[in-house]
C-alpha cells in the first residue's frame, strides 16, 4: 500500500511555501491543463461534436484576438484586455485578486510576465465545438518558462469563446513537447487528427460559466489538490468554482474562508486508462501576519485502494485553528475536518 503520509506532508509543505511568499504569487488563476500524454490505448476517440473549421479563418481569428489581449496585458490597458477576454475569465481573475486583499485591476497587471509573442510560434490547426461557439487553436514553438528556464519546444493552445458574435480569449495553455516526440512530429506536420485524439487540444464542450463576483474575504484561503488520474469539479462557499484534471495545483479561494461555518462540495471522476494513486485535497487559511504559517482546516486524503467519492461537507474554522498559525502556539495542534479518518502510520 502506498503510504498516505507523503500526501499529508505535501499538503503541509505546500501551505508553508505559500506562506513564505504571499505577495509574489501570480494573481491570475492557474490554467487547468488537460493531459496530452495518454498512452495509445487510453486515447479518447474523436468527439462527434467537434468540427474542423476553415483553418485560414480560424488562424486569423486566433491571431487577432490573442494579439489584442497581449497588447492589453503589456500596456496594462484594462479596456483593451477586457475587449478580448471572456466575461467568465474577467470575473474569475477579478475574484482572485480581490480574494488576496489586492486591488483590481492594478495589482493584476503589475504581476503579469509578458505573454509570449505569437510570431515565435507556427500555426498547427483549430477545432471548434459547442455549436461553433468555442474553438481551440494550436500553435507550436520554442518557449522559455521562468527567468532561469531553458528554451524548449511547446504546444500553445488558445481557448476562444464566441460571446455575442465576437470571439474572445478565455485562457492559453502550454504543453512541453520534450517527452512527446511523436506528438511534436505530428503537430509540425499539421496533422489535425492529433488535435482530435488528444483532449489537451480540444475546445470547450460547454460555455464557461460566469461565477458570482465575490467580496473582500474575511480570511484568505487556498485550496490544494493532488489528483493524478482524476477529474474534480468543486465549489467552495457557493462562490469559488474550481476544476482539476489529472494535476497537482493550488488555487486561491474566491471570497476566501470565514470564521465559523464553511461549505465545500465536489465530484470526483476516475479517468479511464489512467492510474489513480493517492488523492489529496486540502483547504488552508493563509497567514496575513509576518512569521505566521498556514493552517489546514479541511482535508480529504486517500490511497490508491480507497474509493474516491465526493460530496457536500460543512466544516468550521475555529479560533483555535487561527491561533495555531502563530509559531508561539503551545497547545495541541487543532485537527482539520477529515472527510475520511487518517490511516495510522505503519512502522
Secondary structure, 3 states (H helix, E strand, C coil): CCCCHHHHHHHHHHHHHHHHCHHHCCCCCCCCCCCCCCCHHHCCCCCCCCECCCHHHHHHHHHHHHHHHHHHHHCCCHHHHHHCECHHHHHHHHHHHHCCCCCCCHHHHHCCCCCCCHHHEEEEEEEEECCCCEEEEEEEEEEECCCCCCEEEEEEEEEEEEECCEEEEEEEEEEECCCCHHHHHHHHCCCHHHHHHCHHHCCCCCCCCCCCCCCCCCECEEEEEEEEEEEEEEEECCCEEEEEEEEEEEEECCCCECCEEEEEEEEEEECCCCCCCCEEEEEEECCCCCCCCCEEEEEEEECCCCCCCCEEEEEEECHHHHHCCCCCCCCCCCCCEECCCCCCCCC
